[in-house]
Amino acid sequence: MAAFHVYADAHGAATRLDVRSITSRDVFNALARGLEDFRQKPSHYAFLGLIYPIMGFVLITWSSGGNAVELIYPLITGFTLLGPLAAIGLYEISRRRELGLDTSWRHALDVRFSPAMPAILAVALFLLALFLAWVLMAQGIYSSLYGDASPETLGGFVGDVFSTGRGWTLILVGNAVGLVFALVVLLTVIAFPLLLDRDVGAYAAIETSARAVLSNPGPMLLWGLIVAAGLAIGSLPLLAGLIVVVPILGHATWHLYRKLVDAPEAGGRQPPT
């Protein structure tokens, strides 16, 4: 059990890492490098990106079949709160490419060998809790405006939302609350890449990520807008575009992490070949 650590690193120390200041140019450079990573073996990365369209359809089917039509939009948008977790295998691929190692898609599963796995799971549980809190909050907002009964049909509900005062209130309040949740997740943007790179513990990973965001509010808000726009565009053709968008954003996040935090002197965790 000595290796099971979450709050601190493997030596029981809470690490405080230095963060850099970046510009919007660095953000676009990270995006370009993410696209470059994707171009190396796009079929492999598209395969990994299938998790988003598949989960999207599962959420739609579940909410429709369970008389919860009002939760379709919150579930789809809320699933993006889990984006940093869904892309964790892509961070590993980018890291291996940086080290000059084999980048076959099967190595995305090498995350399970990370000594920081307990801390990774802790951050993952935090994001899952945020996702569930968002869904409950969205249901609460709907119930306060429409009551406890679910809409009979999706078409009727959409028509009511865009043609009535309570519908527009639902749109404005719901998206405003959703924005708060999205900003909280933005604070953890580099927590997973950091934990894959070095075993610093969940607290240090989240604290470092939050400091990096708060120290670079302009560039990081720009990154948040790029992510939101990319996911929105990728969702339009029945979520299929996410097969491409998610991998590119995932790889770009790794390079954004590299720009925000110095690489470890020893080169970080050396993955298995």
C-alpha positions in Angstrom: 0.0 0.0 0.0 3.0 2.3 0.2 2.7 3.0 -3.5 -0.9 4.1 -3.2 -0.7 7.8 -2.9 -3.1 10.5 -4.0 -2.6 13.8 -2.2 1.2 13.8 -2.5 3.9 12.2 -4.6 5.4 8.7 -4.1 7.7 10.2 -1.4 4.9 11.8 0.5 5.9 15.3 -0.6 3.5 17.9 -2.0 5.3 19.3 -5.0 5.0 22.9 -6.1 6.0 23.4 -9.7 6.8 26.6 -11.5 4.5 27.6 -14.3 5.3 29.8 -17.4 3.6 32.8 -18.9 2.3 32.1 -22.4 0.7 34.1 -25.2 -2.1 33.5 -27.7 0.7 32.5 -30.2 1.7 29.6 -27.9 -2.0 28.5 -27.8 -2.2 28.4 -31.6 1.2 26.7 -31.8 0.0 24.0 -29.4 -3.0 23.5 -31.6 -0.9 23.2 -34.7 1.4 20.6 -33.0 -1.7 18.7 -32.0 -2.8 18.6 -35.6 0.7 17.4 -36.6 0.5 14.6 -34.1 -2.9 13.6 -35.5 -1.6 13.6 -39.0 1.0 11.0 -38.2 -1.5 8.1 -37.8 -5.0 9.6 -38.1 -6.8 6.3 -38.3 -5.5 5.2 -34.9 -6.4 8.5 -33.3 -9.8 8.6 -35.0 -10.4 5.1 -33.4 -9.6 6.5 -30.0 -11.9 9.5 -30.7 -14.9 7.2 -31.3 -15.5 7.3 -27.6 -17.2 10.7 -27.9 -19.7 9.9 -30.7 -20.5 6.5 -29.1 -21.1 8.0 -25.7 -23.1 10.8 -27.2 -25.5 8.5 -28.9 -25.7 6.4 -25.7 -26.6 9.5 -23.7 -29.2 10.5 -26.3 -30.8 7.1 -26.4 -30.8 6.7 -22.6 -32.4 10.1 -22.0 -35.0 9.6 -24.7 -35.9 6.1 -23.7 -36.0 7.0 -20.1 -38.5 9.9 -20.5 -35.8 12.4 -19.8 -35.9 14.4 -23.1 -35.0 17.6 -21.2 -31.6 16.1 -20.3 -30.4 15.4 -23.8 -28.7 18.8 -24.2 -27.3 18.8 -20.6 -25.9 15.3 -21.1 -24.3 16.0 -24.4 -22.7 19.3 -23.3 -22.0 18.0 -19.9 -20.1 15.0 -21.3 -17.5 17.6 -22.5 -16.7 18.1 -18.8 -15.1 14.7 -19.0 -13.0 15.6 -22.1 -9.7 15.8 -20.2 -10.3 12.3 -18.9 -11.5 10.9 -22.3 -8.3 12.2 -24.0 -5.8 10.7 -21.5 -4.7 8.1 -23.9 -4.0 10.7 -26.5 -1.7 12.6 -24.1 0.3 9.3 -23.7 0.6 9.0 -27.5 1.9 12.6 -27.8 4.3 12.0 -25.0 5.7 8.9 -26.6 6.1 10.7 -29.9 8.0 13.4 -28.0 10.4 10.7 -26.7 10.9 9.1 -30.1 9.1 5.9 -29.1 6.5 3.8 -31.0 3.1 5.6 -31.2 0.9 2.7 -32.1 -2.7 3.2 -30.8 -2.3 0.3 -28.4 0.1 2.4 -26.4 -2.7 4.7 -25.4 -3.5 1.9 -22.9 -0.1 2.3 -21.3 -1.6 4.8 -19.0 -2.5 1.9 -16.7 1.3 1.5 -16.0 1.6 5.0 -14.7 2.8 5.1 -11.0 0.4 8.1 -10.7 -2.6 6.0 -11.4 -4.2 6.5 -7.9 -3.9 10.3 -8.4 -5.2 10.0 -12.0 -8.2 8.1 -10.7 -8.8 10.8 -8.0 -8.9 13.6 -10.5 -11.1 11.4 -12.7 -13.6 11.0 -9.9 -13.5 14.8 -9.3 -14.5 15.3 -13.0 -17.2 12.6 -12.7 -18.6 14.3 -9.7 -18.7 17.6 -11.6 -20.5 15.9 -14.4 -23.2 14.5 -12.1 -23.6 17.8 -10.3 -24.1 19.5 -13.7 -26.8 17.0 -14.7 -28.6 17.4 -11.4 -28.4 21.2 -11.6 -29.7 21.1 -15.1 -32.6 18.9 -14.0 -33.3 21.3 -11.1 -33.4 24.4 -13.4 -35.8 22.6 -15.8 -38.1 21.5 -12.9 -38.2 25.0 -11.5 -39.5 26.3 -14.9 -41.5 23.4 -16.2 -42.4 21.3 -13.2 -41.6 17.6 -12.6 -43.2 16.2 -15.7 -40.9 15.4 -18.7 -41.7 16.7 -22.2 -43.9 14.3 -24.2 -41.9 14.7 -27.4 -38.5 16.2 -28.3 -39.9 18.3 -31.1 -42.6 19.8 -28.9 -40.0 20.6 -26.2 -37.6 22.2 -28.6 -40.5 24.3 -30.0 -41.5 25.5 -26.5 -37.9 26.3 -25.6 -37.4 28.7 -28.5 -40.9 30.3 -28.5 -41.7 31.0 -24.9 -40.3 33.1 -22.1 -39.7 30.2 -19.8 -37.9 28.5 -22.6 -35.5 31.4 -23.1 -35.0 31.6 -19.4 -34.0 27.9 -19.5 -31.5 28.6 -22.3 -29.9 31.6 -20.6 -29.8 30.3 -17.0 -28.8 26.8 -18.1 -26.0 27.9 -20.3 -24.8 30.4 -17.7 -24.6 27.7 -15.0 -23.0 25.4 -17.6 -20.3 28.0 -18.2 -19.4 28.0 -14.5 -18.9 24.2 -14.6 -16.8 24.5 -17.8 -14.6 27.2 -16.2 -14.0 24.9 -13.2 -12.9 22.0 -15.6 -10.7 24.5 -17.4 -8.8 24.9 -14.2 -7.8 21.2 -14.4 -6.8 21.3 -18.1 -3.2 20.1 -17.7 -3.7 18.0 -14.6 -3.8 14.7 -16.5 -0.8 15.5 -18.8 1.1 16.5 -15.7 0.3 13.3 -13.8 1.3 11.2 -16.9 4.6 13.0 -17.1 5.5 12.9 -13.4 4.0 11.5 -10.2 3.3 14.6 -8.2 0.0 13.6 -6.6 -3.6 14.8 -7.4 -3.4 17.9 -5.3 -0.2 19.2 -6.9 -1.6 18.4 -10.4 -4.8 20.3 -9.9 -3.1 23.2 -8.0 -0.4 23.6 -10.7 -3.0 23.4 -13.5 -5.2 26.1 -11.7 -2.2 28.4 -11.2 -1.2 28.0 -14.9 -4.7 29.0 -15.9 -5.0 31.9 -13.5 -1.5 33.2 -14.4 -2.5 33.2 -18.1 -6.2 34.2 -18.1 -6.3 35.6 -21.7 -4.5 32.7 -23.5 -6.3 30.0 -21.4 -9.7 31.5 -22.0 -8.8 31.5 -25.7 -8.0 27.8 -25.4 -11.3 27.2 -23.7 -13.1 29.0 -26.5 -11.2 26.9 -29.1 -12.2 23.7 -27.3 -15.8 24.8 -27.0 -16.0 25.8 -30.7 -14.2 22.7 -31.9 -16.6 20.4 -29.9 -19.6 22.3 -31.1 -18.6 22.1 -34.7 -17.6 18.4 -34.4 -21.0 17.7 -32.9 -23.1 19.1 -35.8 -22.9 16.1 -38.2 -24.4 13.7 -35.7 -21.4 13.9 -33.5 -19.2 12.2 -36.2 -16.9 15.2 -36.4 -15.7 14.5 -32.9 -13.8 11.5 -34.3 -11.4 14.1 -35.7 -11.8 17.1 -33.3 -11.3 15.2 -30.0 -7.9 13.6 -31.0 -6.6 17.0 -32.3 -7.6 18.8 -29.1 -6.2 16.0 -27.0 -2.8 16.1 -28.6 -2.8 19.9 -28.5 -3.5 19.8 -24.7 -0.3 17.8 -24.2 1.7 20.5 -26.1 -0.1 23.2 -24.1 1.0 21.5 -20.9 4.6 21.5 -22.2 4.4 25.3 -22.8 3.0 25.9 -19.3 5.2 23.7 -17.2 8.9 23.0 -17.5 9.9 19.4 -18.5 11.4 17.4 -15.6 15.2 17.2 -15.6 15.2 13.4 -15.9 12.7 13.5 -18.8 9.7 12.3 -16.8 8.3 8.8 -16.6 9.8 6.6 -19.2 7.0 4.5 -20.8 7.4 0.9 -21.7 8.5 0.3 -25.3 
